[in-house]
């Protein structure tokens, strides 16, 4: 509509990623101070208003960027921490599966939102699609959260963990000195460089490979189903298998997907499923590992920092893959670089030690039976 280049349009999502970097630590502080429920309920109508404001986007790049920069600020309570912190307080023995089921909503959204907005864009415009999304957020999401998102009371927590204190683990100033904290930050920075940028460019990448736009959008729906399945499957697996090994496996799968996109785009259905597993595993594993390595004393602050670092990488990755496309005339070089980055993140997962806290908040490293993975 405005005649802007792909790099100019993609820069808006880089700005969003950097704003997330700024707001995520603040989200962690707010969630630890006021509780996730209050922060989420306050953010939902603000987020809807920020999406509705995009309806008025003029033919002015600066205003376009400013409007997008406001979205993550308005949505400060809605990044995964807000929900996953609540889940981590309710569940322990089946924590991984519980996180996976909670995160499955992202897969549902990735599946059904294209089905909703596609016909609206075709019949009306992208502006009307944004208004519909804003209305759904207010009239569907807010009532559900109000009715069902609840934090356990002290008595309920004690009933769940009779041998554990309500709050256990390391304070933030101690956690940040741990070697695992450094490894997780670097690994999730590398994951951020790749996963989000691949998803953001999936449709144009396939169109350049000869796919029609309806075919590419249909594949996005398959990606959503893959993401939905991955959230639950990975959540189940990390309850029974050492979580860094699971993350290492899906990272290598993501690297294979990058190579397939570059060399054999007709295998895009396989590639989309592999990328869906990669994106589906990231936040399940992160939320799980934070409780297992650091407990829940400073859960919000730790998650906010690492999630922010992830989006620091995401902002660079989104701009980077668009730059590779503009410089070399195709996505292949960028995809090969992304594959190498994902292999590096998989290698880092090997460096993570046994859990400090196992089920029931028992310090795993002190247990007589040894570490339980």
Residue pairs with C-beta under 8 A, 6 or more apart in sequence:
1 126
2 59
4 61
5 326
6 204
6 322
6 325
6 326
7 319
7 322
7 323
7 326
8 61
10 200
10 201
10 318
10 319
10 322
11 65
11 319
12 64
12 65
12 68
13 68
13 200
13 315
13 318
14 315
14 316
14 318
14 319
15 65
15 68
15 69
15 315
16 68
16 69
16 71
16 72
16 315
17 192
17 196
17 311
17 312
17 314
17 315
17 318
18 311
18 312
18 315
19 69
19 71
19 72
19 73
20 72
20 79
20 307
20 308
20 311
20 314
21 308
21 309
21 311
21 312
21 315
22 308
23 72
23 73
23 76
23 79
23 308
24 79
24 81
24 304
24 305
24 307
24 308
24 311
25 301
25 304
25 305
25 308
26 76
26 304
27 39
27 76
27 77
27 79
27 81
27 82
27 300
27 304
28 81
28 300
28 301
28 302
28 303
28 304
28 305
29 300
29 301
29 304
30 39
30 76
30 77
30 300
31 39
31 77
31 81
31 82
31 85
31 300
31 304
32 298
32 299
32 300
32 301
35 151
36 77
36 81
36 82
36 83
36 85
36 86
36 149
36 151
36 300
37 86
37 145
37 149
37 150
37 151
39 76
39 77
39 82
40 77
40 78
40 82
40 83
40 145
40 149
41 77
41 142
41 145
41 146
41 149
42 77
43 74
43 75
43 76
43 77
43 78
43 82
44 77
44 78
44 137
44 138
44 141
44 142
44 145
45 138
45 142
46 74
46 75
47 71
47 74
47 75
47 78
47 137
48 134
48 135
48 137
48 138
49 74
49 134
50 67
50 70
50 71
50 73
50 74
50 75
51 71
51 130
51 133
51 134
51 137
52 130
52 131
52 134
53 67
53 70
54 67
54 68
54 71
54 127
54 130
55 127
55 128
55 130
55 131
56 67
57 63
57 64
57 67
57 127
58 64
72 79
79 307
80 103
80 106
80 283
80 287
80 307
81 300
81 303
81 304
81 307
83 102
83 149
84 99
84 102
84 103
84 283
84 287
84 303
85 299
85 300
85 303
86 149
86 150
86 151
87 95
87 98
87 99
87 102
87 287
88 95
88 99
88 287
88 290
88 291
88 296
88 299
89 151
89 152
89 157
89 296
90 98
90 152
90 160
91 98
91 99
92 160
92 161
92 359
92 360
92 361
93 239
93 359
93 360
94 239
95 239
95 288
95 291
95 359
96 234
96 235
96 236
96 237
96 238
96 239
96 243
96 284
96 288
97 232
97 235
97 236
97 239
98 235
99 235
99 283
99 284
99 287
99 288
100 231
100 232
100 233
100 234
100 235
100 236
100 284
101 231
101 232
101 235
103 231
103 235
103 280
103 283
103 284
104 228
104 231
104 232
106 227
106 231
107 224
107 225
107 226
107 227
107 228
107 229
107 230
107 231
107 276
107 280
108 224
108 228
109 224
110 220
110 223
110 224
110 227
110 228
111 221
111 224
111 225
111 227
111 228
112 224
113 133
114 217
114 220
114 221
114 224
115 221
116 129
116 132
116 133
116 136
117 126
117 129
117 132
117 133
118 217
120 128
120 129
120 132
121 128
121 129
152 160
154 166
157 166
158 166
161 360
161 361
163 360
163 362
164 360
164 361
164 362
165 361
167 295
167 296
167 297
168 295
168 296
168 297
168 357
168 361
169 175
169 291
169 294
169 295
169 296
169 297
169 298
169 299
169 357
169 361
170 178
170 294
170 295
170 297
170 298
171 297
171 298
172 298
172 301
172 302
175 181
175 293
175 294
175 298
175 302
176 302
176 305
178 293
178 294
180 289
180 293
180 352
180 353
181 294
181 302
183 348
183 351
183 352
184 286
184 289
184 293
184 306
184 352
185 305
185 306
185 309
186 348
187 247
187 345
187 348
187 349
188 282
188 286
188 306
188 307
188 309
188 310
188 313
188 345
189 309
189 310
189 312
189 313
190 313
190 341
190 342
190 344
190 345
190 348
191 251
191 278
191 282
191 310
191 313
191 342
191 345
192 309
192 310
192 311
192 312
192 313
192 314
192 316
192 317
193 313
193 314
193 316
193 317
193 320
193 338
193 341
194 254
194 258
194 278
194 317
194 338
194 341
194 342
194 345
195 254
195 275
195 278
195 279
195 282
195 314
195 317
196 279
196 311
196 314
196 317
196 318
197 314
197 317
197 318
197 320
197 321
197 338
198 254
198 257
198 258
198 261
198 275
198 321
198 338
199 223
199 275
199 279
200 318
200 321
201 321
201 322
201 325
201 331
202 216
202 219
202 220
202 223
202 272
202 275
203 213
203 216
203 217
203 220
205 261
205 265
205 331
206 215
206 216
206 219
206 265
206 268
207 213
207 216
208 330
208 331
209 265
209 266
209 268
210 265
211 219
211 265
211 268
219 268
219 269
219 272
220 272
222 269
222 272
222 273
223 272
223 273
223 275
223 276
224 276
225 276
226 272
226 273
226 275
226 276
226 277
226 280
227 276
227 279
227 280
228 280
229 276
229 280
230 250
230 276
230 277
230 279
230 280
230 281
231 280
231 284
233 277
233 280
234 246
234 250
234 277
234 280
234 281
234 284
234 285
235 284
235 288
237 246
238 246
238 284
238 285
238 288
241 373
242 373
243 285
243 288
243 289
243 292
244 285
244 289
244 349
244 350
244 352
245 349
246 281
246 285
247 281
247 282
247 285
247 346
247 349
248 346
248 347
248 349
248 350
249 346
250 274
250 277
250 278
250 280
250 281
251 278
251 342
251 343
251 345
251 346
251 349
252 342
252 343
252 346
253 274
253 277
253 278
254 274
254 275
254 277
254 278
254 342
255 338
255 339
255 340
255 342
255 343
255 346
256 274
256 339
257 270
257 271
257 272
257 274
257 275
257 278
258 271
258 335
258 336
258 338
258 339
258 342
259 335
259 336
259 339
260 267
260 268
260 270
260 271
260 274
261 268
261 271
261 331
261 335
262 331
262 332
262 335
262 336
278 342
282 310
283 307
286 303
286 306
286 307
286 310
287 303
289 352
290 299
290 302
290 303
290 306
291 299
291 357
292 355
292 356
292 357
292 358
292 364
293 355
293 356
293 357
294 302
294 356
294 357
295 356
295 357
295 361
317 338
320 334
320 337
321 331
321 334
321 335
321 338
323 334
324 331
324 333
324 334
324 337
325 331
325 334
328 334
354 364
354 365
354 371
354 373
355 364
355 365
355 371
355 372
355 373
356 363
356 364
356 365
357 363
357 364
358 364
358 367
358 371
358 372
359 372
364 371
364 372
365 371
